[in-house]
Amino acid sequence: MAVIVKYVVERNGEEKMTFTSKAEADAYDKMLDMADALFDLMGKSELIEDESKQEEIALYLAQNKEEVLYALGAKRRPAPKKPKVVEDTEETAVEADPSDSEEDAA
């Protein structure tokens, strides 16, 4: 018999998600905390009256936290990685066919 450990994220008595890793469960729980805080913030603004839309937007923003931080200027985007330059070696270099240059000259 196998023993399987499961981590369940629960909110207001409702099971939200089940994970096999504690770290993944903690990260999801933290994301839900952010969504709750964003929902409260949007509720204070009275810009969006539909609570289901507020909840959808809050969850979207929490799920895309990194992009939100970049947009707010609170975090800098990482510098793009430079592609590796492969130097031509004699083995990979293609020699020009002398007959090609004669045809071009004609």
C-alpha positions in Angstrom: 0.0 0.0 0.0 1.3 3.4 -1.0 1.0 6.5 1.2 0.3 9.7 -0.7 0.6 13.1 0.9 -1.7 15.7 -0.4 -1.8 19.4 0.5 -5.2 21.0 0.2 -5.7 24.7 -0.2 -9.0 25.7 1.4 -10.8 29.0 1.5 -13.9 29.7 3.6 -14.6 26.0 4.0 -14.3 25.4 0.2 -11.5 23.2 -1.2 -9.8 25.2 -3.9 -6.9 23.0 -5.1 -4.9 20.0 -4.1 -1.2 19.7 -4.5 1.5 17.0 -3.9 4.1 19.6 -3.0 3.9 21.9 0.1 5.8 24.6 -1.8 3.2 24.6 -4.6 0.3 24.7 -2.1 1.9 27.6 -0.2 2.5 29.5 -3.5 -1.1 29.0 -4.6 -2.4 30.1 -1.1 -0.2 33.2 -1.3 -1.6 34.0 -4.8 -5.1 33.7 -3.4 -4.2 36.1 -0.5 -3.0 38.6 -3.2 -6.3 38.2 -5.1 -8.3 38.8 -1.9 -6.3 42.0 -1.2 -6.7 43.2 -4.8 -10.4 42.5 -4.6 -10.7 44.6 -1.5 -8.8 47.4 -3.1 -11.0 47.4 -6.2 -14.1 47.3 -4.1 -13.0 50.6 -2.4 -12.7 52.3 -5.8 -16.3 51.6 -6.9 -15.1 51.6 -10.5 -16.3 48.0 -11.1 -19.7 47.3 -9.5 -20.0 43.7 -10.6 -18.4 41.7 -7.8 -17.8 38.6 -10.1 -15.8 40.8 -12.5 -13.8 42.3 -9.6 -13.0 38.8 -8.5 -12.0 37.7 -12.0 -9.7 40.8 -12.4 -8.2 40.4 -8.9 -7.4 36.7 -9.6 -5.9 37.6 -13.1 -3.7 40.3 -11.6 -2.6 38.0 -8.8 -1.8 35.2 -11.3 0.3 37.7 -13.4 2.0 39.3 -10.4 5.4 39.6 -12.2 3.9 41.5 -15.2 1.9 43.8 -12.8 5.1 44.6 -11.0 6.9 45.4 -14.2 4.0 47.6 -15.4 4.0 49.5 -12.1 7.7 50.0 -12.3 8.2 48.2 -9.0 10.4 45.6 -10.6 12.8 45.7 -13.6 12.5 43.2 -16.4 15.6 41.0 -16.7 18.0 41.9 -19.4 17.5 39.8 -22.5 20.0 37.0 -22.9 22.5 37.4 -25.7 22.5 34.5 -28.1 25.7 32.4 -28.2 27.9 33.2 -31.1 29.2 30.1 -32.8 32.5 30.7 -34.6 33.0 29.1 -37.9 35.7 26.5 -38.0 37.4 24.9 -40.9 35.2 21.9 -40.4 32.0 23.9 -40.7 33.1 26.5 -43.2 31.8 26.0 -46.7 34.3 26.7 -49.4 33.2 28.6 -52.5 33.1 26.7 -55.7 35.5 28.4 -58.2 33.1 27.6 -61.1 30.4 29.8 -59.4 32.5 32.9 -59.7 33.2 32.3 -63.4 29.5 32.0 -64.1 28.8 35.2 -62.2 31.5 37.1 -64.2 29.9 36.0 -67.5 
